[in-house]
Amino acid sequence: QRFFSLFGNPPNSRKNQKYVKELLTFGTLAA
C-alpha cells in the first residue's frame, strides 16, 4: 500500500500495474 502512495498512482491502473510489477522484479533481482 505504501508502495503505491509513494508514486501517487492508482494500483488499479493497468499501466501502473505493469510498472509496479517490473519495479518489484528489478528490486528482487537487485536484492
C-alpha positions as CSV (number, residue, x, y, z in Angstrom):
1,Q,0.0,0.0,0.0
2,R,2.8,2.4,0.9
3,F,4.4,1.5,-2.4
4,F,1.5,3.0,-4.4
5,S,1.3,6.0,-2.2
6,L,5.0,6.6,-2.9
7,F,4.3,7.1,-6.6
8,G,0.8,8.5,-6.1
9,N,-0.5,6.2,-8.8
10,P,-3.8,4.2,-8.6
11,P,-2.9,0.5,-8.3
12,N,-5.9,-0.4,-10.4
13,S,-4.4,1.2,-13.5
14,R,-3.2,-1.4,-15.9
15,K,-0.2,0.7,-16.9
16,N,0.8,1.2,-13.3
17,Q,0.4,-2.5,-12.6
18,K,2.9,-3.3,-15.2
19,Y,5.2,-0.6,-13.9
20,V,5.0,-1.8,-10.4
21,K,5.5,-5.4,-11.4
22,E,8.7,-4.5,-13.3
23,L,9.8,-2.5,-10.3
24,L,9.3,-5.4,-7.9
25,T,11.1,-7.7,-10.3
26,F,14.1,-5.5,-10.6
27,G,14.0,-4.9,-6.9
28,T,14.1,-8.7,-6.3
29,L,17.0,-9.2,-8.7
30,A,18.9,-6.3,-7.1
31,A,18.3,-7.7,-3.6
